[in-house]
Amino acid sequence: MTSVAPGEGTPWVRYMERAPRWLIILLAAAAMAAVGVLDHRTGAEISFSIFYVIPVSMTAWAVGPAAGILFSIAAAVVWFAIDHSVGPGYTHPLIPYWNAVVRLAFFLIIARILSALKTAVDAEARLARTDPLTEIHNGRSFFEIAQRDLQRARRSGAPVSLAYIDVDDFKTVNDRFGHEQGDLVLRSMARTIRSSLRATDVVARLGGDEFAILFPDIGSEQALAVMSKVHQKLKDLAREQAWPVSFSIGIVTGHDPDMTTEELLRRADALMYDVKKAGKDGSRHVILGDAGVAASPISRRRDRTILTG
């Protein structure tokens, strides 16, 4: 089965995904009222049963199970009231009530199926965009968000910064302590990085022991300040856990309206490798755009001493 992730599918589905819940409820209530009026005016000869499913489906999918149940009850009540006022006579007085219960059960089943389907679709969409080990964004999700933020930066003229982090000597952890300990290193790293960022910043595991952080609307000074804090927290974590690792970081700040996610990642990755070649456990920064290209010095910690080269 092909899933429909949030933001995909038909235009109507995309609209319901993005619209505020109160608006969906208002539209569903208006649809319910319109169906009720048409059902009443056409009398008992023309059935409008299928149209009552529309507001039930809207709310169950876009708002949630509780709203789907509420509109299921509302649809059954409206249908019962109209049937009671214009419907034909029944051979037994309990028949209208039986019909109402059957209709309510039908609406509740529809609401339940759609709510469960929506939950499954959302879960599949999250899994497709989440790294299963660290529970942060994966590469696919990172590229999608970065492209969106870069488009916004082009319109506003705001800078975008990107950091690329690689764990130095990560293979040593796996070889000496086992892959379970290596997985713990990566999960702990993800938590530590995420705790240091704004809600609008994006951290992702791009594969193996490599992480990327996207800073929308952040210039070079802010990016360097945040990454200095992140780097220190990661080093403190490694020291507390006695992990024989360090962290090499490349940071790029882009002011160029034509820059792409691939270009930012490529330049940050190259800077990270420059740090590794210079002794590891440091960071290097470059500014791209109108201000020209200006690289900050590489710094590395060796025996608790900061060396600037």
N, C-alpha and C positions, 0 to 999 in steps of 0.2 A: 504494500500500500504506500502511496506517495503522500507524505505529510505536508501540511500547510503550516509553515512557521509564521509567527507574527510578522506582519508587514508583507506577506506573500498572499497568493490566491487572487480571487476576483476583487474588483474595486470595492464592491460592497463589503466583503469580508475585511479588506484593509481598512475601510472607513470605520467599521465597528471595532476593530482592534485599537484604533487610535482615538476614537471619540470618548469623551468623558462618560462615566457611567450614568450620571444623572440625565444626560442627553439621550442615551439609549433607552432609559426607563420612560422618559417623556415621549419619545417616538413610539415606543411599544404601546404606551397607554393611548396615544392618538390613533394608532392602528387598531387597537382593540375597540375603541369607540366608533371608528369608521365602519368596521366590520359589523358591529352590533346594530348600527343605524341601518346599514344596507340589508342586513338579515331581517330586521323588523319591517322594513318597507316592502320587501319582496314577498313577505308572507311565508307560508309553509311549503309552497310548491317548489321553490328553488333553494337548494341546500348551500349554505356558506360554511360548512363544517371545516373544510380544509384551510380556510382563511384565518380561523382562530389559531391555527398552529403558528402563524407568522410572528405575533408578539411573544408567544411562548418561546419560540426558537431564538428570537433576538435576545431576549433577556437571559435565557439559559446559557447561550454561547458567550455573549459579550459581558454579562454582569456576574453570573454565578448561579450555583444550584438553588440558593434561597430565593433569588429573584425568579428563577424558572418555576419553582413551586408556587410562589405567590401569583404569578400570572396564569399558571395552570388552574388554580382555584378561581381566579377572576374570570377566565374564559368559560369555565364550567358554569359559574353563577350567571354570567351574562346570557349564555346560551339557554340555560334553564328558564331564566326570566322571560326571554323572548319566546321560547317554545311554549311556555305557560300562557302567554298573552295572545299569541296568534296561531298556535299549533292546533292540530285537529283534536277532537275528543278521543279519549282513550277508554278502552274497555275496563280498565281497572285504575283507581286513583293513584296507586303506587308506581305505575309505569313511568310517569315523568321523572320521579325520583330515582328509579333504577337507571333510566337513561342518563340522568345527570351524573350518577356515580360512575357509570361506564365511561362517559366522556372525560370525567376528571381523571380516571385511571389512564386513559389514553394520553391525555396531555402530560400527566406526570411521567409516563414512560418516555415520551418524546423529550421532555426536559431532562430526565435522568440520562438518557443516551447521549444527548448533545453535550451535557456538562461533563460526562465522563470522557467523551471524545475530545473535547477542548482541553481537558487536563492532560490527556495522553499526548495530544499534539504539542502542547506547551512543554511538557517534559522532554519529548523527543527533540524539540527545537533547542532547549537548553543543553541537552547532552551533545548535540551537534556542534555547539559553540563553546563548550566548557571542557577544559582539560580534566580528565577523570581522576588523575592523581592529586592535583593541587586544588581543584575546584575553582580555578580562576579561568579567564578567557583562554581559548586556544588560538592558534595562528589564524584560522579562518575568521573567527569573531574579531580578532584584533585588526585584521586588514579591513573588514567591513566598517568598523567604528572609526578607524584612522582615516579612511577615504571620506567618510561623512564629515569628520571634524576638519579635514583639510579643505573640503569644499566650503565649509562655513568660514574658515580662516581666509580663503580667497576673497569672499564677499566682504568681510569685515576688516581685512588687513591686519589681523592679529597674528602674533607669532605662534608657532607650535614647536614644542620641544619633545625629543624622543631619547630615551636612554636604553642602552643595550647592556645586559649584565651576563657575564659568563662565570661559572664557578671554577676557579683554578684548582687543579689536582683532584677533581671530583672522582676520577677513576680510582684514586687511592682509597677513598671511602668504601667504594664497592668491593675493591679487592681485599681490603683489610678487615672490614666489618660486615660485609654482605650487602646485598641489594636492598634488604628491608631498611637498613640504616641509611642507605643512599636515598631511598624514597622519603624517609623521615626528614633528611636534610632539605629536600626540595619542597615538601609540604610546609616545613617550618619557615623556609625562605619566603614562600608565597604569603603566609600569614604576616610575617614581619614587614614585608614590603607593603602589603595592602593596608596595614595599620598606620603607615606613615603618609598615606596619600589622601588627597581630597576625594569627595564622592565622584567628581567629574573626571578624575584621572583613571587611566585604564592600564592594568597590569595583565600580562599574558605570558604563558609559557609557550615558547615557540618550538620546543623540542629538546629532548635531552636535558642538559643543565643550563639552557639559555633562556633568559627572560627579557621581555621588553616592557617599557613603561611609556605611555603616551601622556603628555601634559598639554591639553588644549589651552590656548590663551595664556601661555606662560613663556616669558622671555628667558634670556640666558642666566641672569642673576638669580631669579627664583628657581630655575631648574637646577642650577649648581647648588643652591642652598638646600633644596629638598634632597637631592642625590647625595650630598655630603652626610645628611642625617641618615638616609637609608643605608649608605655604605657603613657608617659607624655602627648602626644597629645590627647589620649583618655580621660585622666583625665581632661584636660583643656576643652575638648568638653562637658563632663558631667557637669562640674562646670558652664560653660557658659549657658547651657540649663537648669540648675537646675534639672538635672535628678538624682534621688537618687540611683545611681548605682556606682559600682567600677569594677575592672577588675583583675581576677586571671589568671596568665600565667604560663604555663610550657614550658620549652625550652630544646630540646635535640640536641646535636651535635654528629653525628655518623661518626666514622672512620672504623667501622667494615664492611668488604666487603660482609659479609653474612647478613647484616641487611635488614629488609624488611620495607615496608611502614607501615604495621600493627604494627610492633614492635616499630617503631618510634612514631606512634600515641599513642600506648598504654602507652609508657613510659612518653610521654609529658602529656597525660591525667592524669596519676597518679601523676605527679609532680604538675599539676594544682590543683588537689584535696588536695594535701599536703598544698598548699598555702591557700586554703579555710579553712582547718582545723586549720591553724595557725593564722587566723584572716582576710583573704581575702585581696584584693587590693595589690598584690605583685607578685613576680615572683621567680621561682626556675629553676636552670639549671643543667643539667647533661651531661657528656661526655661519650660516649660509644665507645669502640674500643681498639686499641693497647695501648693507653695512660692509660687504666684502666677506672674506674668509679670514677669521682670526682664531687661531687655536690656542688654547690655554696649555700651560706646561703639564707634563706628566708628573704625577706625584706618586710615590710608593712608600709603604711602611716597611722598614727593615730593622729588626731589633728595636722596635718602638721609636724609631727616628724617622721623621718626615724628610725625604730627600726630594729636591726639586731639580729636574734636569732640563 
